[in-house]
């Protein structure tokens, strides 16, 4: 499972505890990743890898390395800009995410 914008690890840790064989959680915030790692340790969850990184470039890197994921969760924080910037931000996220995430699907799901 890939959890982009994982924040404190809510989706990542839930999937790991529910039986995902491996989970990659990515967030731009070092502090959020530290909290997610702490949450994993507190709950005895070991099958999760949490990485501080900018999510959209990480999607591109994972795509280039032909990584495959059965489940992908992308839950970005809402845009911190002004209301007029929201539509542009949403379009940029959607296009970038769609471009890279198509290549992540395991063969049996294509």
Buried (B, 14 or more C-beta within 10 A) or exposed (E): BBBBBBBBBBBBBBBBBEEBEEBBBBBBBEEBBBBBBEBBEEEEBEBBBBEBBEBBEBBBEBBEEEEEBBBBBBEBEEBEEEEEEEEEBEEEBEEBBEEBBEBBBEEEEE
